[in-house]
Amino acid sequence: MEGQCTCGHIRYRMTDRPLFVHACHCSWCQRETGSAFALNALIETSRLEVDGAVDYVMTPSASGKGQEIARCPDCLVALWSHYGSLRRKLAFVRVGTLRDPAGCPPDVHIFTSTKLPWVLLPEGVPAFEEYYSTSQLWPATSLARREALKA
């Protein structure tokens, strides 16, 4: 799966399938994306090949620990983020920057307690008012890959 920023200065390729794909409806993601939700494909940063040097911008987050957003230095498009306990080991790739975003549908909808009322969630995709238990939803292969990041 390949992607890029708007101007094409930064191009990237995911060398494997994402671990999992989040559609996050929290008010922070709404504000940061200027949209109804953020759609992020979680993948090990080591499985992300990047042509070009991104600028990292630290922004506040609901956790208080901040979120590091990788942006194109020219067009400033957000390409992926790093946050949580794994920081730069795990990238939250913005699905909208993929060449074929349709190939990366959400596996889960999270923080639906702040979902905009006119967003309709698809049947058959798990949805949670807040977060969820990773061990209950992620495939075994994704859990093993995530565990390897902790080593």
Phi and psi in degrees as a GROMACS rama.xvg file:
@    title "Ramachandran Plot"
@    xaxis  label "Phi"
@    yaxis  label "Psi"
@TYPE xy
-115.268  153.43  GLU-2
-152.816  176.562  GLY-3
-164.546  168.988  GLN-4
-79.6208  178.751  CYS-5
-64.9268  -42.6793  THR-6
-83.5778  -12.4961  CYS-7
86.3508  1.60042  GLY-8
-63.3775  -38.527  HIS-9
-109.955  125.312  ILE-10
-123.457  146.278  ARG-11
-143.575  164.779  TYR-12
-143.141  131.253  ARG-13
-87.1349  122.307  MET-14
-85.821  2.29906  THR-15
-150.942  169.43  ASP-16
-67.7833  149.268  ARG-17
-62.0288  155.546  PRO-18
-64.2452  -43.7012  LEU-19
-167.974  157.205  PHE-20
-122.098  124.282  VAL-21
-102.53  134.5  HIS-22
-105.218  105.318  ALA-23
-100.164  122.603  CYS-24
-103.214  15.6764  HIS-25
-67.824  155.715  CYS-26
-65.818  -27.2105  SER-27
-64.4957  -47.7792  TRP-28
-64.8797  -36.9986  CYS-29
-60.1727  -45.4329  GLN-30
-67.3306  -45.8984  ARG-31
-68.6698  -30.3561  GLU-32
-96.2384  -16.1965  THR-33
68.3687  26.1336  GLY-34
-137.006  -175.236  SER-35
-76.2162  -24.8978  ALA-36
-165.89  166.248  PHE-37
-104.67  140.809  ALA-38
-117.629  109.891  LEU-39
-121.156  129.788  ASN-40
-96.6712  116.585  ALA-41
-84.73  127.097  LEU-42
-150.742  150.306  ILE-43
-61.2116  134.95  GLU-44
-60.818  -30.212  THR-45
-66.2951  -15.897  SER-46
-103.649  22.3625  ARG-47
-121.617  108.089  LEU-48
-91.9319  128.139  GLU-49
-124.166  130.09  VAL-50
-103.087  115.003  ASP-51
108.464  162.684  GLY-52
-107.043  122.289  ALA-53
-84.9336  159.099  VAL-54
-97.5387  135.223  ASP-55
-99.6382  128.563  TYR-56
-121.309  123.264  VAL-57
-84.2172  129.485  MET-58
-127.577  156.394  THR-59
-65.0032  159.367  PRO-60
-141.591  163.411  SER-61
-60.9894  -29.1388  ALA-62
-72.6963  -18.7697  SER-63
88.3165  -5.84349  GLY-64
-95.1745  -6.78516  LYS-65
82.6722  165.682  GLY-66
-133.635  130.374  GLN-67
-97.3129  115.278  GLU-68
-103.425  127.089  ILE-69
-86.0188  119.766  ALA-70
-124.383  152.429  ARG-71
-67.2577  132.969  CYS-72
-70.0211  -15.9361  PRO-73
-95.5824  -59.9995  ASP-74
-93.0392  -9.58726  CYS-75
68.9069  13.7012  LEU-76
-65.5335  135.933  VAL-77
-76.9112  124.675  ALA-78
-103.383  -40.836  LEU-79
-159.722  168.736  TRP-80
-129.601  160.225  SER-81
-129.025  129.779  HIS-82
-165.087  179.234  TYR-83
82.0684  -171.391  GLY-84
-69.7105  -22.687  SER-85
-91.3761  -8.75894  LEU-86
38.9849  -122.293  ARG-87
-72.4869  -0.774884  ARG-88
-77.6673  -22.8114  LYS-89
-126.726  128.328  LEU-90
-107.01  137.558  ALA-91
-103.411  89.312  PHE-92
-75.5139  131.417  VAL-93
-71.5484  110.557  ARG-94
-57.6962  -32.928  VAL-95
-64.1388  -14.7528  GLY-96
-90.9161  -2.57831  THR-97
-74.779  149.744  LEU-98
-61.2033  -36.8388  ARG-99
-127.204  77.3717  ASP-100
-62.5143  -23.1157  PRO-101
-64.4156  -20.9537  ALA-102
-80.5425  4.88679  GLY-103
-135.527  63.4365  CYS-104
-71.6877  158.91  PRO-105
-67.3946  139.758  PRO-106
-88.8358  -21.1433  ASP-107
-156.57  150.022  VAL-108
-111.113  126.703  HIS-109
-121.85  158.892  ILE-110
54.3149  44.7207  PHE-111
-73.5179  -8.0065  THR-112
-63.5742  -23.035  SER-113
-112.992  16.538  THR-114
-61.5566  140.885  LYS-115
-66.4537  139.157  LEU-116
-63.1761  -22.7072  PRO-117
-90.7673  -0.908043  TRP-118
-84.0085  121.92  VAL-119
-99.401  128.491  LEU-120
-89.0388  140.685  LEU-121
-72.6835  147.55  PRO-122
-69.3759  147.046  GLU-123
87.2966  -5.40706  GLY-124
-107.597  124.331  VAL-125
-56.89  142.443  PRO-126
-137.32  139.34  ALA-127
-133.75  138.28  PHE-128
-61.3209  -33.3034  GLU-129
-123.49  -123.124  GLU-130
-99.4769  -169.343  TYR-131
-142.6  173.495  TYR-132
-89.3275  111.149  SER-133
-55.5419  -42.7075  THR-134
-64.1099  -22.1835  SER-135
-88.8272  -21.2968  GLN-136
-111.007  -35.5935  LEU-137
-71.2776  143.963  TRP-138
-63.3169  153.986  PRO-139
-55.8897  -39.1367  ALA-140
-65.2255  -38.2213  THR-141
-69.0048  -39.7407  SER-142
-61.8978  -40.9434  LEU-143
-65.653  -41.193  ALA-144
-64  -41.4419  ARG-145
-65.6552  -39.9923  ARG-146
-62.6106  -36.8628  GLU-147
-63.084  -28.1017  ALA-148
-69.3245  -25.7677  LEU-149
-77.9431  -16.6052  LYS-150
